[in-house]
């Protein structure tokens, strides 16, 4: 997502020492980031300070290489973040 910094350790750049890559997707108008450490973040738009990127940690979810989007959608439904 151009212009936004992802949470610490969550990077879209495959640069050695820059942390894991992130799977990023917008679902129902809300951006989500899911890193290789299985941490899922949701963009809230709330910035506590100038360094805050607006992402909030939701929890951990085991990565599914075959269908990451559907796995994420199903998990978000169980959290109540998405309509069934």
N, CA, C and O atoms as a CHARMM CRD file, in Angstrom:
* protein
*
  336
    1    1 UNK  N      0.85100  -1.15800   0.00000 PROA 1      0.00000
    2    1 UNK  CA     0.00000   0.00000   0.00000 PROA 1      0.00000
    3    1 UNK  C      0.89700   1.22100   0.00000 PROA 1      0.00000
    4    1 UNK  O      1.45900   1.59600   1.02900 PROA 1      0.00000
    5    2 UNK  N      1.01700   1.80500  -1.10900 PROA 2      0.00000
    6    2 UNK  CA     1.91500   2.92600  -1.27600 PROA 2      0.00000
    7    2 UNK  C      1.57200   4.05600  -0.31400 PROA 2      0.00000
    8    2 UNK  O      0.41000   4.43200  -0.16000 PROA 2      0.00000
    9    3 UNK  N      2.59300   4.58200   0.32100 PROA 3      0.00000
   10    3 UNK  CA     2.41200   5.71900   1.19100 PROA 3      0.00000
   11    3 UNK  C      2.20200   5.38500   2.65200 PROA 3      0.00000
   12    3 UNK  O      2.22400   6.28600   3.49000 PROA 3      0.00000
   13    4 UNK  N      1.99800   4.11900   2.98800 PROA 4      0.00000
   14    4 UNK  CA     1.77200   3.74100   4.38600 PROA 4      0.00000
   15    4 UNK  C      2.89400   2.86500   4.87900 PROA 4      0.00000
   16    4 UNK  O      3.41200   2.02700   4.14100 PROA 4      0.00000
   17    5 UNK  N      3.26600   3.05500   6.11300 PROA 5      0.00000
   18    5 UNK  CA     4.23800   2.18100   6.75200 PROA 5      0.00000
   19    5 UNK  C      3.47300   1.10100   7.48800 PROA 5      0.00000
   20    5 UNK  O      2.53000   1.38800   8.22600 PROA 5      0.00000
   21    6 UNK  N      3.87600  -0.12800   7.28800 PROA 6      0.00000
   22    6 UNK  CA     3.23600  -1.22500   8.00000 PROA 6      0.00000
   23    6 UNK  C      3.83700  -1.34800   9.39100 PROA 6      0.00000
   24    6 UNK  O      4.88700  -0.76500   9.66200 PROA 6      0.00000
   25    7 UNK  N      3.19600  -2.08900  10.26800 PROA 7      0.00000
   26    7 UNK  CA     3.69900  -2.24200  11.63600 PROA 7      0.00000
   27    7 UNK  C      5.13300  -2.75500  11.66500 PROA 7      0.00000
   28    7 UNK  O      5.59000  -3.36000  10.69600 PROA 7      0.00000
   29    8 UNK  N      5.85100  -2.52300  12.76600 PROA 8      0.00000
   30    8 UNK  CA     7.22600  -3.01300  12.87000 PROA 8      0.00000
   31    8 UNK  C      7.30300  -4.49600  12.54100 PROA 8      0.00000
   32    8 UNK  O      6.50200  -5.29000  13.03400 PROA 8      0.00000
   33    9 UNK  N      8.26300  -4.86600  11.71000 PROA 9      0.00000
   34    9 UNK  CA     8.41900  -6.26500  11.32100 PROA 9      0.00000
   35    9 UNK  C      7.49800  -6.67900  10.19500 PROA 9      0.00000
   36    9 UNK  O      7.50000  -7.84300   9.79400 PROA 9      0.00000
   37   10 UNK  N      6.72300  -5.76500   9.68500 PROA 10     0.00000
   38   10 UNK  CA     5.76600  -6.07200   8.62600 PROA 10     0.00000
   39   10 UNK  C      6.11000  -5.18100   7.44300 PROA 10     0.00000
   40   10 UNK  O      5.78500  -3.99300   7.45000 PROA 10     0.00000
   41   11 UNK  N      6.75600  -5.73200   6.43500 PROA 11     0.00000
   42   11 UNK  CA     7.26300  -4.91700   5.34600 PROA 11     0.00000
   43   11 UNK  C      6.86600  -5.48700   4.00000 PROA 11     0.00000
   44   11 UNK  O      6.80300  -6.70400   3.82500 PROA 11     0.00000
   45   12 UNK  N      6.59900  -4.61100   3.05300 PROA 12     0.00000
   46   12 UNK  CA     6.31000  -5.05500   1.68900 PROA 12     0.00000
   47   12 UNK  C      7.58600  -5.15200   0.87000 PROA 12     0.00000
   48   12 UNK  O      7.55700  -5.62700  -0.26500 PROA 12     0.00000
   49   13 UNK  N      8.68600  -4.71600   1.41900 PROA 13     0.00000
   50   13 UNK  CA     9.96500  -4.75400   0.71300 PROA 13     0.00000
   51   13 UNK  C     10.75700  -5.99500   1.10500 PROA 13     0.00000
   52   13 UNK  O     10.95700  -6.26600   2.28800 PROA 13     0.00000
   53   14 UNK  N     11.19700  -6.73300   0.11800 PROA 14     0.00000
   54   14 UNK  CA    11.98600  -7.93300   0.38300 PROA 14     0.00000
   55   14 UNK  C     13.45000  -7.53000   0.52200 PROA 14     0.00000
   56   14 UNK  O     14.27100  -7.82100  -0.34900 PROA 14     0.00000
   57   15 UNK  N     13.76400  -6.86100   1.62100 PROA 15     0.00000
   58   15 UNK  CA    15.10900  -6.38100   1.87800 PROA 15     0.00000
   59   15 UNK  C     15.66100  -7.13900   3.08200 PROA 15     0.00000
   60   15 UNK  O     15.02100  -7.15500   4.13400 PROA 15     0.00000
   61   16 UNK  N     16.83400  -7.77000   2.95900 PROA 16     0.00000
   62   16 UNK  CA    17.38800  -8.50700   4.09300 PROA 16     0.00000
   63   16 UNK  C     17.46100  -7.62600   5.34000 PROA 16     0.00000
   64   16 UNK  O     17.91000  -6.48200   5.28700 PROA 16     0.00000
   65   17 UNK  N     17.00800  -8.18700   6.46000 PROA 17     0.00000
   66   17 UNK  CA    17.03300  -7.47400   7.72400 PROA 17     0.00000
   67   17 UNK  C     15.90400  -6.48200   7.89800 PROA 17     0.00000
   68   17 UNK  O     15.85000  -5.77500   8.90500 PROA 17     0.00000
   69   18 UNK  N     14.99000  -6.41600   6.92100 PROA 18     0.00000
   70   18 UNK  CA    13.89000  -5.45900   7.00200 PROA 18     0.00000
   71   18 UNK  C     12.60100  -6.12400   7.47300 PROA 18     0.00000
   72   18 UNK  O     11.52800  -5.53900   7.33100 PROA 18     0.00000
   73   19 UNK  N     12.67900  -7.31100   8.01800 PROA 19     0.00000
   74   19 UNK  CA    11.48100  -7.97900   8.51700 PROA 19     0.00000
   75   19 UNK  C     10.79000  -8.78100   7.43500 PROA 19     0.00000
   76   19 UNK  O     11.19700  -8.75000   6.27300 PROA 19     0.00000
   77   20 UNK  N      9.75500  -9.49200   7.81100 PROA 20     0.00000
   78   20 UNK  CA     9.03700 -10.35400   6.86000 PROA 20     0.00000
   79   20 UNK  C      8.19300  -9.55100   5.88200 PROA 20     0.00000
   80   20 UNK  O      7.85900  -8.39500   6.14000 PROA 20     0.00000
   81   21 UNK  N      7.85700 -10.15700   4.78300 PROA 21     0.00000
   82   21 UNK  CA     6.95100  -9.53900   3.82600 PROA 21     0.00000
   83   21 UNK  C      5.52800  -9.62900   4.35400 PROA 21     0.00000
   84   21 UNK  O      5.24000 -10.40400   5.26600 PROA 21     0.00000
   85   22 UNK  N      4.64900  -8.83500   3.77600 PROA 22     0.00000
   86   22 UNK  CA     3.25700  -8.83200   4.21400 PROA 22     0.00000
   87   22 UNK  C      2.34000  -9.08700   3.03500 PROA 22     0.00000
   88   22 UNK  O      2.58300  -8.63100   1.91800 PROA 22     0.00000
   89   23 UNK  N      1.28800  -9.82200   3.31100 PROA 23     0.00000
   90   23 UNK  CA     0.19700  -9.99200   2.36800 PROA 23     0.00000
   91   23 UNK  C     -0.78000  -8.87900   2.70600 PROA 23     0.00000
   92   23 UNK  O     -1.24500  -8.79200   3.84300 PROA 23     0.00000
   93   24 UNK  N     -1.09500  -8.03800   1.75200 PROA 24     0.00000
   94   24 UNK  CA    -1.97400  -6.91200   2.01300 PROA 24     0.00000
   95   24 UNK  C     -3.22200  -7.02300   1.14800 PROA 24     0.00000
   96   24 UNK  O     -3.15100  -7.37900  -0.02900 PROA 24     0.00000
   97   25 UNK  N     -4.35100  -6.71700   1.74400 PROA 25     0.00000
   98   25 UNK  CA    -5.60600  -6.78700   1.01100 PROA 25     0.00000
   99   25 UNK  C     -6.60700  -5.83100   1.64300 PROA 25     0.00000
  100   25 UNK  O     -6.57800  -5.58700   2.84900 PROA 25     0.00000
  101   26 UNK  N     -7.48500  -5.29800   0.81800 PROA 26     0.00000
  102   26 UNK  CA    -8.58200  -4.48200   1.31700 PROA 26     0.00000
  103   26 UNK  C     -9.85100  -5.31000   1.21300 PROA 26     0.00000
  104   26 UNK  O    -10.20800  -5.79400   0.13900 PROA 26     0.00000
  105   27 UNK  N    -10.52200  -5.46500   2.33700 PROA 27     0.00000
  106   27 UNK  CA   -11.76500  -6.22700   2.40000 PROA 27     0.00000
  107   27 UNK  C    -12.84200  -5.30000   2.94000 PROA 27     0.00000
  108   27 UNK  O    -12.67800  -4.70700   4.00600 PROA 27     0.00000
  109   28 UNK  N    -13.93500  -5.17300   2.21300 PROA 28     0.00000
  110   28 UNK  CA   -15.03100  -4.27700   2.60100 PROA 28     0.00000
  111   28 UNK  C    -14.52900  -2.87000   2.90800 PROA 28     0.00000
  112   28 UNK  O    -15.01900  -2.21500   3.82800 PROA 28     0.00000
  113   29 UNK  N    -13.55700  -2.41300   2.13700 PROA 29     0.00000
  114   29 UNK  CA   -13.04200  -1.06100   2.27200 PROA 29     0.00000
  115   29 UNK  C    -12.02000  -0.85500   3.38100 PROA 29     0.00000
  116   29 UNK  O    -11.56400   0.26800   3.59600 PROA 29     0.00000
  117   30 UNK  N    -11.65400  -1.91500   4.08600 PROA 30     0.00000
  118   30 UNK  CA   -10.69200  -1.80900   5.18800 PROA 30     0.00000
  119   30 UNK  C     -9.40100  -2.52700   4.80500 PROA 30     0.00000
  120   30 UNK  O     -9.43700  -3.71000   4.46500 PROA 30     0.00000
  121   31 UNK  N     -8.26800  -1.83900   4.85300 PROA 31     0.00000
  122   31 UNK  CA    -6.98400  -2.48300   4.56400 PROA 31     0.00000
  123   31 UNK  C     -6.53500  -3.39300   5.72300 PROA 31     0.00000
  124   31 UNK  O     -6.63000  -3.02600   6.89400 PROA 31     0.00000
  125   32 UNK  N     -6.05100  -4.57000   5.36600 PROA 32     0.00000
  126   32 UNK  CA    -5.49600  -5.51800   6.32100 PROA 32     0.00000
  127   32 UNK  C     -4.09000  -5.88500   5.86200 PROA 32     0.00000
  128   32 UNK  O     -3.81200  -5.90600   4.66300 PROA 32     0.00000
  129   33 UNK  N     -3.21500  -6.17000   6.80100 PROA 33     0.00000
  130   33 UNK  CA    -1.86600  -6.65300   6.50400 PROA 33     0.00000
  131   33 UNK  C     -1.65400  -7.92200   7.31700 PROA 33     0.00000
  132   33 UNK  O     -2.01200  -7.98300   8.49300 PROA 33     0.00000
  133   34 UNK  N     -1.07100  -8.93300   6.68400 PROA 34     0.00000
  134   34 UNK  CA    -0.87900 -10.24300   7.30400 PROA 34     0.00000
  135   34 UNK  C      0.55300 -10.63200   7.02000 PROA 34     0.00000
  136   34 UNK  O      0.89000 -10.91100   5.86900 PROA 34     0.00000
  137   35 UNK  N      1.40900 -10.66000   8.02800 PROA 35     0.00000
  138   35 UNK  CA     2.82300 -10.90100   7.76800 PROA 35     0.00000
  139   35 UNK  C      3.19200 -12.37200   7.86600 PROA 35     0.00000
  140   35 UNK  O      2.38200 -13.20600   8.27000 PROA 35     0.00000
  141   36 UNK  N      4.43000 -12.67600   7.49000 PROA 36     0.00000
  142   36 UNK  CA     4.89100 -14.06800   7.48300 PROA 36     0.00000
  143   36 UNK  C      5.06200 -14.64500   8.88400 PROA 36     0.00000
  144   36 UNK  O      5.28500 -15.84600   9.03900 PROA 36     0.00000
  145   37 UNK  N      4.95800 -13.80000   9.89700 PROA 37     0.00000
  146   37 UNK  CA     4.99000 -14.27700  11.28000 PROA 37     0.00000
  147   37 UNK  C      3.57600 -14.54800  11.78900 PROA 37     0.00000
  148   37 UNK  O      3.36800 -14.73200  12.98800 PROA 37     0.00000
  149   38 UNK  N      2.60100 -14.57300  10.86900 PROA 38     0.00000
  150   38 UNK  CA     1.19700 -14.87500  11.15500 PROA 38     0.00000
  151   38 UNK  C      0.47700 -13.79300  11.94700 PROA 38     0.00000
  152   38 UNK  O     -0.58000 -14.05300  12.52000 PROA 38     0.00000
  153   39 UNK  N      1.02900 -12.59100  11.99000 PROA 39     0.00000
  154   39 UNK  CA     0.38000 -11.48300  12.69300 PROA 39     0.00000
  155   39 UNK  C     -0.51200 -10.72900  11.71500 PROA 39     0.00000
  156   39 UNK  O     -0.09700 -10.39000  10.60700 PROA 39     0.00000
  157   40 UNK  N     -1.74000 -10.47400  12.14300 PROA 40     0.00000
  158   40 UNK  CA    -2.71100  -9.78500  11.30100 PROA 40     0.00000
  159   40 UNK  C     -2.97900  -8.40100  11.88600 PROA 40     0.00000
  160   40 UNK  O     -3.19100  -8.24900  13.08900 PROA 40     0.00000
  161   41 UNK  N     -2.96400  -7.38900  11.00500 PROA 41     0.00000
  162   41 UNK  CA    -3.19400  -6.01000  11.39600 PROA 41     0.00000
  163   41 UNK  C     -4.33600  -5.43200  10.57400 PROA 41     0.00000
  164   41 UNK  O     -4.53900  -5.81000   9.42100 PROA 41     0.00000
  165   42 UNK  N     -5.08100  -4.51000  11.18000 PROA 42     0.00000
  166   42 UNK  CA    -6.16200  -3.81900  10.49000 PROA 42     0.00000
  167   42 UNK  C     -5.86600  -2.32500  10.52200 PROA 42     0.00000
  168   42 UNK  O     -5.45400  -1.78600  11.54900 PROA 42     0.00000
  169   43 UNK  N     -6.07900  -1.66800   9.39800 PROA 43     0.00000
  170   43 UNK  CA    -5.87800  -0.22900   9.35700 PROA 43     0.00000
  171   43 UNK  C     -7.09100   0.46300   9.96100 PROA 43     0.00000
  172   43 UNK  O     -8.22000   0.25600   9.51600 PROA 43     0.00000
  173   44 UNK  N     -6.85100   1.28300  10.97500 PROA 44     0.00000
  174   44 UNK  CA    -7.94200   1.98500  11.65100 PROA 44     0.00000
  175   44 UNK  C     -8.02800   3.44700  11.26200 PROA 44     0.00000
  176   44 UNK  O     -9.07400   4.07600  11.42300 PROA 44     0.00000
  177   45 UNK  N     -6.92700   3.99600  10.74500 PROA 45     0.00000
  178   45 UNK  CA    -6.89500   5.40100  10.40600 PROA 45     0.00000
  179   45 UNK  C     -6.59900   6.29700  11.58600 PROA 45     0.00000
  180   45 UNK  O     -6.49200   7.51400  11.43300 PROA 45     0.00000
  181   46 UNK  N     -6.46600   5.70700  12.76600 PROA 46     0.00000
  182   46 UNK  CA    -6.16800   6.48400  13.96100 PROA 46     0.00000
  183   46 UNK  C     -4.65800   6.55000  14.15700 PROA 46     0.00000
  184   46 UNK  O     -3.98200   5.52200  14.19200 PROA 46     0.00000
  185   47 UNK  N     -4.14300   7.75000  14.28100 PROA 47     0.00000
  186   47 UNK  CA    -2.71200   7.97100  14.42200 PROA 47     0.00000
  187   47 UNK  C     -2.44200   8.65500  15.76400 PROA 47     0.00000
  188   47 UNK  O     -2.74700   9.83500  15.93800 PROA 47     0.00000
  189   48 UNK  N     -1.87100   7.91200  16.70500 PROA 48     0.00000
  190   48 UNK  CA    -1.59500   8.46100  18.03400 PROA 48     0.00000
  191   48 UNK  C     -0.49300   9.51700  17.98500 PROA 48     0.00000
  192   48 UNK  O     -0.46500  10.43100  18.80900 PROA 48     0.00000
  193   49 UNK  N      0.40900   9.38700  17.02100 PROA 49     0.00000
  194   49 UNK  CA     1.48900  10.35500  16.86300 PROA 49     0.00000
  195   49 UNK  C      1.96400  10.30000  15.41600 PROA 49     0.00000
  196   49 UNK  O      1.44100   9.52000  14.61900 PROA 49     0.00000
  197   50 UNK  N      2.94500  11.11500  15.07500 PROA 50     0.00000
  198   50 UNK  CA     3.38600  11.19200  13.68100 PROA 50     0.00000
  199   50 UNK  C      4.05900   9.91600  13.18300 PROA 50     0.00000
  200   50 UNK  O      4.19900   9.73500  11.97400 PROA 50     0.00000
  201   51 UNK  N      4.47800   9.03200  14.08100 PROA 51     0.00000
  202   51 UNK  CA     5.11400   7.77000  13.68000 PROA 51     0.00000
  203   51 UNK  C      4.12400   6.62100  13.59900 PROA 51     0.00000
  204   51 UNK  O      4.44800   5.54700  13.09200 PROA 51     0.00000
  205   52 UNK  N      2.93700   6.84300  14.09200 PROA 52     0.00000
  206   52 UNK  CA     1.90600   5.79800  14.09300 PROA 52     0.00000
  207   52 UNK  C      1.37000   5.64300  12.67900 PROA 52     0.00000
  208   52 UNK  O      0.97000   6.62600  12.05500 PROA 52     0.00000
  209   53 UNK  N      1.36000   4.41400  12.17000 PROA 53     0.00000
  210   53 UNK  CA     0.90100   4.17800  10.80700 PROA 53     0.00000
  211   53 UNK  C     -0.58800   3.87000  10.71500 PROA 53     0.00000
  212   53 UNK  O     -1.10300   3.68400   9.61300 PROA 53     0.00000
  213   54 UNK  N     -1.29200   3.81100  11.84100 PROA 54     0.00000
  214   54 UNK  CA    -2.72900   3.58700  11.81700 PROA 54     0.00000
  215   54 UNK  C     -3.15000   2.13200  11.80800 PROA 54     0.00000
  216   54 UNK  O     -4.34500   1.83600  11.79700 PROA 54     0.00000
  217   55 UNK  N     -2.17900   1.20800  11.81100 PROA 55     0.00000
  218   55 UNK  CA    -2.50800  -0.21400  11.84400 PROA 55     0.00000
  219   55 UNK  C     -2.57400  -0.69100  13.28300 PROA 55     0.00000
  220   55 UNK  O     -1.78300  -0.26200  14.12400 PROA 55     0.00000
  221   56 UNK  N     -3.52300  -1.58400  13.56700 PROA 56     0.00000
  222   56 UNK  CA    -3.67200  -2.15900  14.89900 PROA 56     0.00000
  223   56 UNK  C     -3.63500  -3.67900  14.79100 PROA 56     0.00000
  224   56 UNK  O     -4.23500  -4.26700  13.89100 PROA 56     0.00000
  225   57 UNK  N     -2.93300  -4.29300  15.70800 PROA 57     0.00000
  226   57 UNK  CA    -2.77800  -5.74500  15.75200 PROA 57     0.00000
  227   57 UNK  C     -4.11000  -6.38400  16.12000 PROA 57     0.00000
  228   57 UNK  O     -4.73200  -5.99900  17.11100 PROA 57     0.00000
  229   58 UNK  N     -4.55300  -7.36300  15.32400 PROA 58     0.00000
  230   58 UNK  CA    -5.78900  -8.08600  15.59700 PROA 58     0.00000
  231   58 UNK  C     -5.54500  -9.42800  16.27300 PROA 58     0.00000
  232   58 UNK  O     -6.32500  -9.85600  17.12400 PROA 58     0.00000
  233   59 UNK  N     -4.46600 -10.08200  15.89300 PROA 59     0.00000
  234   59 UNK  CA    -4.17400 -11.40300  16.43500 PROA 59     0.00000
  235   59 UNK  C     -3.28600 -12.17300  15.47900 PROA 59     0.00000
  236   59 UNK  O     -2.77300 -11.62500  14.50400 PROA 59     0.00000
  237   60 UNK  N     -3.11500 -13.44500  15.77000 PROA 60     0.00000
  238   60 UNK  CA    -2.29400 -14.28700  14.89900 PROA 60     0.00000
  239   60 UNK  C     -3.17100 -15.32200  14.21300 PROA 60     0.00000
  240   60 UNK  O     -4.14000 -15.83000  14.77700 PROA 60     0.00000
  241   61 UNK  N     -2.80200 -15.60800  12.99800 PROA 61     0.00000
  242   61 UNK  CA    -3.54300 -16.56500  12.17700 PROA 61     0.00000
  243   61 UNK  C     -2.54300 -17.30300  11.30800 PROA 61     0.00000
  244   61 UNK  O     -1.78500 -16.68000  10.56600 PROA 61     0.00000
  245   62 UNK  N     -2.53300 -18.61800  11.39300 PROA 62     0.00000
  246   62 UNK  CA    -1.59500 -19.41900  10.60300 PROA 62     0.00000
  247   62 UNK  C     -1.78200 -19.13400   9.11400 PROA 62     0.00000
  248   62 UNK  O     -2.89400 -19.19600   8.59100 PROA 62     0.00000
  249   63 UNK  N     -0.70400 -18.82800   8.46000 PROA 63     0.00000
  250   63 UNK  CA    -0.68600 -18.49000   7.03700 PROA 63     0.00000
  251   63 UNK  C     -1.12900 -19.67000   6.18800 PROA 63     0.00000
  252   63 UNK  O     -0.74300 -20.80700   6.45600 PROA 63     0.00000
  253   64 UNK  N     -1.93000 -19.41000   5.16900 PROA 64     0.00000
  254   64 UNK  CA    -2.36500 -20.42300   4.21300 PROA 64     0.00000
  255   64 UNK  C     -1.86900 -19.99200   2.84200 PROA 64     0.00000
  256   64 UNK  O     -2.40000 -19.05100   2.25100 PROA 64     0.00000
  257   65 UNK  N     -0.84700 -20.68200   2.33400 PROA 65     0.00000
  258   65 UNK  CA    -0.26200 -20.30300   1.04800 PROA 65     0.00000
  259   65 UNK  C     -1.21300 -20.50000  -0.12200 PROA 65     0.00000
  260   65 UNK  O     -1.11200 -19.79300  -1.12500 PROA 65     0.00000
  261   66 UNK  N     -2.14300 -21.45700  -0.00800 PROA 66     0.00000
  262   66 UNK  CA    -3.02900 -21.76300  -1.12700 PROA 66     0.00000
  263   66 UNK  C     -4.16500 -20.75100  -1.28100 PROA 66     0.00000
  264   66 UNK  O     -4.46500 -20.32100  -2.39500 PROA 66     0.00000
  265   67 UNK  N     -4.79300 -20.37200  -0.17700 PROA 67     0.00000
  266   67 UNK  CA    -5.92000 -19.44800  -0.23900 PROA 67     0.00000
  267   67 UNK  C     -5.85600 -18.43800   0.89600 PROA 67     0.00000
  268   67 UNK  O     -6.71300 -18.44700   1.78000 PROA 67     0.00000
  269   68 UNK  N     -4.84200 -17.55900   0.88400 PROA 68     0.00000
  270   68 UNK  CA    -4.69400 -16.62500   2.00100 PROA 68     0.00000
  271   68 UNK  C     -5.87900 -15.68400   2.16500 PROA 68     0.00000
  272   68 UNK  O     -6.28800 -15.39600   3.29000 PROA 68     0.00000
  273   69 UNK  N     -6.43400 -15.20200   1.06300 PROA 69     0.00000
  274   69 UNK  CA    -7.54900 -14.26300   1.18100 PROA 69     0.00000
  275   69 UNK  C     -8.77000 -14.91600   1.83100 PROA 69     0.00000
  276   69 UNK  O     -9.38300 -14.32800   2.72300 PROA 69     0.00000
  277   70 UNK  N     -9.12700 -16.11800   1.39300 PROA 70     0.00000
  278   70 UNK  CA   -10.29600 -16.78600   1.96200 PROA 70     0.00000
  279   70 UNK  C    -10.06200 -17.15100   3.42600 PROA 70     0.00000
  280   70 UNK  O    -10.97300 -17.04000   4.24700 PROA 70     0.00000
  281   71 UNK  N     -8.85300 -17.58400   3.75300 PROA 71     0.00000
  282   71 UNK  CA    -8.52100 -17.89900   5.14200 PROA 71     0.00000
  283   71 UNK  C     -8.66000 -16.65800   6.01000 PROA 71     0.00000
  284   71 UNK  O     -9.20800 -16.72300   7.11000 PROA 71     0.00000
  285   72 UNK  N     -8.16400 -15.52600   5.51600 PROA 72     0.00000
  286   72 UNK  CA    -8.26800 -14.27800   6.26100 PROA 72     0.00000
  287   72 UNK  C     -9.71900 -13.84500   6.39800 PROA 72     0.00000
  288   72 UNK  O    -10.14000 -13.44100   7.48200 PROA 72     0.00000
  289   73 UNK  N    -10.48500 -13.92100   5.32800 PROA 73     0.00000
  290   73 UNK  CA   -11.90800 -13.55800   5.39300 PROA 73     0.00000
  291   73 UNK  C    -12.65300 -14.40600   6.42300 PROA 73     0.00000
  292   73 UNK  O    -13.42300 -13.87800   7.22600 PROA 73     0.00000
  293   74 UNK  N    -12.42600 -15.71100   6.39800 PROA 74     0.00000
  294   74 UNK  CA   -13.10600 -16.60700   7.34800 PROA 74     0.00000
  295   74 UNK  C    -12.75300 -16.25100   8.78800 PROA 74     0.00000
  296   74 UNK  O    -13.61900 -16.25300   9.66400 PROA 74     0.00000
  297   75 UNK  N    -11.48600 -15.94800   9.02900 PROA 75     0.00000
  298   75 UNK  CA   -11.03000 -15.60300  10.37200 PROA 75     0.00000
  299   75 UNK  C    -11.64100 -14.29300  10.83700 PROA 75     0.00000
  300   75 UNK  O    -12.06500 -14.16900  11.98600 PROA 75     0.00000
  301   76 UNK  N    -11.68500 -13.31400   9.93600 PROA 76     0.00000
  302   76 UNK  CA   -12.27700 -12.02400  10.27700 PROA 76     0.00000
  303   76 UNK  C    -13.75900 -12.17700  10.62300 PROA 76     0.00000
  304   76 UNK  O    -14.26900 -11.47000  11.49200 PROA 76     0.00000
  305   77 UNK  N    -14.44700 -13.09100   9.95300 PROA 77     0.00000
  306   77 UNK  CA   -15.85200 -13.35700  10.27500 PROA 77     0.00000
  307   77 UNK  C    -15.99700 -13.88900  11.68600 PROA 77     0.00000
  308   77 UNK  O    -16.92800 -13.51700  12.40000 PROA 77     0.00000
  309   78 UNK  N    -15.07200 -14.76600  12.09900 PROA 78     0.00000
  310   78 UNK  CA   -15.16200 -15.31600  13.45700 PROA 78     0.00000
  311   78 UNK  C    -14.90200 -14.23800  14.50400 PROA 78     0.00000
  312   78 UNK  O    -15.39100 -14.34000  15.62900 PROA 78     0.00000
  313   79 UNK  N    -14.13900 -13.21100  14.14800 PROA 79     0.00000
  314   79 UNK  CA   -13.87800 -12.08800  15.06200 PROA 79     0.00000
  315   79 UNK  C    -15.02700 -11.08700  15.07100 PROA 79     0.00000
  316   79 UNK  O    -15.08900 -10.20900  15.93100 PROA 79     0.00000
  317   80 UNK  N    -15.93400 -11.22600  14.10900 PROA 80     0.00000
  318   80 UNK  CA   -17.03400 -10.28300  14.01000 PROA 80     0.00000
  319   80 UNK  C    -16.68600  -9.04400  13.20000 PROA 80     0.00000
  320   80 UNK  O    -17.44300  -8.07300  13.19800 PROA 80     0.00000
  321   81 UNK  N    -15.53900  -9.06600  12.50400 PROA 81     0.00000
  322   81 UNK  CA   -15.13700  -7.91300  11.69700 PROA 81     0.00000
  323   81 UNK  C    -15.80800  -7.88800  10.33100 PROA 81     0.00000
  324   81 UNK  O    -15.83700  -6.84500   9.67700 PROA 81     0.00000
  325   82 UNK  N    -16.35100  -9.02800   9.88900 PROA 82     0.00000
  326   82 UNK  CA   -17.02000  -9.10100   8.59300 PROA 82     0.00000
  327   82 UNK  C    -18.39100  -9.71100   8.77500 PROA 82     0.00000
  328   82 UNK  O    -18.62600 -10.51500   9.67700 PROA 82     0.00000
  329   83 UNK  N    -19.29000  -9.30800   7.89300 PROA 83     0.00000
  330   83 UNK  CA   -20.62400  -9.92400   7.89200 PROA 83     0.00000
  331   83 UNK  C    -20.51800 -11.32000   7.29500 PROA 83     0.00000
  332   83 UNK  O    -19.67000 -11.55800   6.43500 PROA 83     0.00000
  333   84 UNK  N    -21.36000 -12.24000   7.73500 PROA 84     0.00000
  334   84 UNK  CA   -21.32300 -13.61900   7.19200 PROA 84     0.00000
  335   84 UNK  C    -21.61200 -13.66700   5.71600 PROA 84     0.00000
  336   84 UNK  O    -21.61600 -14.74600   5.12300 PROA 84     0.00000
